[in-house]
Amino acid sequence: MATKTRKVGFYYLTLVSGEMTIDNALNDTLNYISNLSKIDRNRTFKSPKFGFLDTIDSSNNNSKHKIIFKSASHSFRPPLVHKDTITERESPKSMEEGETQKTHLITKAINGDVIIILEKHQAGLTIQQIKNYLNYFASLVESDTQIKFDFETIAKDNFLEEIENLSRVVSADVYVDKQLLGSEVLDYSERTNTVKHEVIISVKAKNRDNISDFARDVYAKLNSGENAIQRLRVVGRNNENNIVKLNTDFIERQEYVKPTVNQVTGEIRTSDLFNEMGSVLQNFN
């Protein structure tokens, strides 16, 4: 049976504002969306692209959600051409219609974090578009403090490549073992029983400076098995001056899946894709 390779991306969903846990904020937002009609769920991402959250399949305790977005681009209906005969015919679409493109994702709450694994393809939705979509509906949820989401990219194998893609690294948070507080390096205190397992050392660049070399050095220490360093979080800007957040930890994962294809429509089979993505998520347990 034919298969199609899909790349999958890994992200932390984070909370910019909202007086609740990240998983409760997500559940409240998804619950609000699910109670709307599909017409009311529809949003324009960037004209002519529009889309909506189509289905949500949640676990019994709402700690895991399998979500499908559908999107399309309207106002484009050139003639169709046959691959063998090269004959053309008029497209049956109207200018208000577009071919449906599915984007699959799974969210999972783990130890106070919400991890997203997202199907990535050129015609699908990006994590930025999904974040903006969630934030629009989150703003409509009744809450003492408005819910607002953000995301961080989880990178490990390609972390240095991601660093290279940044025009500037503006800050870095180094997560180290709490025992470092009582080591010869810092010698602050050996009374760390009530201190969280991880201690965060925050490093910020001087105005307009770049600390990418520092980030590379810390990453090299992390990969060398330096026990004191647990993970690294980097904030930088890309060539479009947009903020990019990278977060690396010890996650063994695959970055590609190969679901089967529906021979009639050419679409990836949803059940098969979710099964493969679910297997990838086992690495987060």
C-alpha positions in Angstrom: 0.0 0.0 0.0 1.3 3.4 -0.9 2.7 5.6 1.8 3.6 9.3 2.0 6.3 10.8 4.1 5.3 13.5 6.5 7.6 15.6 8.8 6.3 16.2 12.3 7.3 19.1 14.5 7.5 19.2 18.3 6.4 22.2 20.4 5.6 23.3 24.0 2.3 25.2 24.2 2.9 28.0 26.7 0.7 30.5 28.5 1.4 34.2 28.1 -1.6 35.2 30.3 -4.4 33.5 32.2 -4.7 32.6 35.8 -4.9 28.8 35.3 -2.7 25.9 34.3 -1.7 25.5 30.6 -3.7 22.3 30.3 -6.9 23.8 31.8 -6.5 26.9 29.5 -6.3 24.6 26.5 -9.2 22.5 27.6 -11.4 25.5 28.2 -10.5 26.9 24.8 -11.1 23.6 22.9 -14.4 23.1 24.8 -15.5 26.6 23.7 -14.6 25.9 20.0 -16.3 22.5 20.0 -19.6 24.0 21.1 -19.6 26.3 18.0 -20.9 25.4 14.5 -18.3 24.8 11.9 -19.3 28.1 10.2 -18.6 30.0 13.4 -15.3 28.2 13.8 -14.1 29.4 10.4 -11.3 31.9 10.3 -9.2 33.6 7.5 -5.6 32.9 8.2 -4.2 35.0 5.4 -6.4 35.6 2.4 -7.2 33.5 0.3 -6.4 30.8 2.9 -9.2 30.0 5.4 -9.9 27.1 7.7 -11.4 25.8 10.9 -10.9 23.2 13.7 -12.9 20.2 12.3 -12.7 17.5 14.9 -11.4 16.9 18.5 -10.9 13.4 19.9 -10.1 13.7 23.6 -9.0 11.2 26.2 -11.3 10.5 29.2 -9.3 12.9 31.4 -8.7 15.5 28.7 -5.0 15.1 29.0 -4.6 14.2 25.3 -6.3 15.5 22.3 -6.2 14.4 18.6 -7.2 17.4 16.5 -7.8 17.9 12.8 -7.8 21.3 11.2 -9.2 21.7 7.7 -8.1 24.6 5.4 -8.3 25.7 1.8 -7.5 28.6 -0.5 -10.2 30.1 -2.6 -10.2 32.3 -5.7 -8.1 30.0 -7.9 -9.7 27.7 -10.4 -7.5 27.1 -13.5 -8.4 24.3 -16.0 -7.5 20.8 -15.1 -5.1 18.8 -17.3 -4.9 15.0 -17.6 -1.4 13.5 -16.9 -1.6 11.0 -19.8 -3.7 12.6 -22.5 -2.7 16.3 -21.7 -6.3 17.2 -22.4 -7.7 20.1 -20.4 -11.2 20.7 -19.0 -12.8 23.4 -17.0 -12.5 23.0 -13.2 -15.8 22.3 -11.5 -14.9 24.4 -8.5 -16.4 27.8 -7.9 -14.2 30.7 -7.0 -15.4 30.5 -3.4 -14.1 26.9 -3.1 -10.7 25.3 -2.5 -9.3 21.8 -2.1 -9.5 20.7 1.5 -6.1 20.3 3.2 -6.0 18.5 6.6 -3.5 19.3 9.4 -3.3 16.7 12.1 -1.9 17.4 15.6 -1.8 15.7 19.0 -1.6 17.6 22.3 -0.5 15.8 25.5 -0.3 17.2 29.1 2.9 15.8 30.7 4.2 17.0 34.1 2.6 20.4 33.9 3.6 21.0 30.3 1.5 20.6 27.1 3.4 19.1 24.2 2.2 19.4 20.7 3.2 17.1 17.9 2.2 18.7 14.5 2.0 17.3 11.0 4.0 19.6 8.8 3.4 20.0 5.0 3.5 22.9 2.6 -0.3 23.2 2.2 -1.1 22.7 5.9 -1.3 25.1 8.8 1.8 26.2 10.7 2.2 26.3 14.4 2.0 30.1 14.3 -1.3 30.0 12.4 -2.7 27.4 14.9 -1.6 29.6 17.8 -3.3 32.6 16.4 -6.4 30.6 15.8 -6.5 29.4 19.4 -5.8 32.8 20.7 -8.8 34.3 18.8 -11.2 31.9 20.5 -9.4 32.0 23.8 -10.1 35.7 23.9 -13.9 34.8 23.8 -13.7 32.4 26.8 -15.1 33.8 30.0 -12.1 34.1 32.4 -10.9 36.5 35.1 -7.7 37.0 33.1 -7.7 36.6 29.3 -6.1 33.4 28.0 -3.3 33.9 25.6 -1.1 31.2 24.2 2.4 31.0 22.8 4.7 28.2 21.8 8.3 27.1 22.0 10.0 24.9 19.4 11.5 21.7 20.9 14.7 21.1 19.0 17.5 18.6 19.7 19.1 16.9 16.7 18.9 20.1 14.6 19.4 22.6 17.4 22.6 24.1 16.0 20.9 24.4 12.6 18.0 26.3 14.3 20.5 28.6 16.0 22.2 29.3 12.7 18.8 30.4 11.3 18.5 33.1 13.9 19.9 36.6 13.1 20.4 37.2 16.8 20.2 35.3 20.1 18.9 37.7 22.7 18.6 35.4 25.8 19.3 31.9 27.0 18.0 30.0 30.1 20.3 27.3 31.2 18.6 24.6 33.3 21.0 23.1 35.7 20.8 20.6 38.6 20.2 22.2 41.9 23.3 20.6 43.3 25.3 23.2 41.5 24.2 25.7 44.1 26.3 23.9 46.7 29.2 23.1 44.4 32.7 24.7 44.5 31.6 26.7 41.4 28.9 28.7 43.2 29.1 27.7 46.9 25.8 29.4 47.7 24.3 26.8 49.9 24.1 23.0 50.3 20.6 23.2 51.9 18.8 22.4 48.7 16.2 19.9 49.9 13.3 22.5 49.4 14.7 23.8 46.1 13.2 22.6 42.9 15.1 19.9 41.0 16.1 22.4 38.3 17.7 25.8 38.8 17.5 28.4 35.9 20.5 30.6 35.0 19.3 33.4 32.8 21.8 35.0 30.4 20.8 38.1 28.3 22.7 39.8 25.5 23.7 43.4 25.8 21.7 45.8 23.7 21.9 44.8 20.0 24.5 42.1 20.8 24.3 38.4 20.0 25.0 35.5 22.4 24.7 32.7 19.8 28.3 31.6 20.5 27.4 31.2 24.2 24.3 29.1 23.2 26.4 26.9 21.0 29.0 26.3 23.8 26.2 25.4 26.3 24.7 23.1 23.8 28.0 21.4 23.3 28.3 20.9 27.1 24.8 19.4 27.2 25.6 17.0 24.3 28.9 16.0 25.9 27.0 14.5 28.9 27.7 17.3 31.3 25.5 16.2 34.2 24.9 19.6 35.7 23.1 20.9 32.5 19.6 19.6 32.1 18.3 21.6 29.1 18.6 24.9 27.3 16.0 27.5 26.3 17.0 30.1 23.7 15.1 33.2 22.6 16.2 35.0 19.4 15.0 36.8 16.3 14.9 35.5 12.7 15.7 37.5 9.6 12.2 38.9 9.6 12.8 40.2 13.1 10.2 37.8 14.6 10.8 36.3 18.0 11.7 32.6 17.9 11.9 30.4 20.9 13.9 27.1 21.0 13.8 24.6 23.8 15.9 21.5 23.9 15.9 18.6 26.4 16.7 14.9 26.4 14.1 13.6 24.0 14.7 10.7 21.7 12.3 11.1 18.8 11.8 10.6 15.1 11.0 13.5 12.9 9.3 11.7 10.0 6.3 9.3 9.8 5.0 7.3 6.8 1.2 6.9 6.9 -0.7 5.2 4.1 -2.6 7.0 1.4 -6.2 6.8 0.3 -5.9 5.6 -3.3 -9.1 7.4 -4.4 -8.4 10.9 -3.0 -4.6 10.8 -2.6 -5.1 12.0 1.0 -3.2 10.6 4.0 -5.3 8.2 6.1 -6.1 10.0 9.3 -6.3 6.9 11.5 -2.9 5.7 10.2 -1.3 9.1 10.7 -2.6 9.4 14.3 -1.3 5.9 15.1 2.2 6.8 13.9 2.1 10.2 15.7 0.9 8.5 18.8 3.9 6.1 18.7 6.2 9.1 18.4 4.6 10.6 21.6 5.6 7.5 23.5 9.1 9.0 23.7 7.7 11.7 25.9 6.5 9.4 28.7 
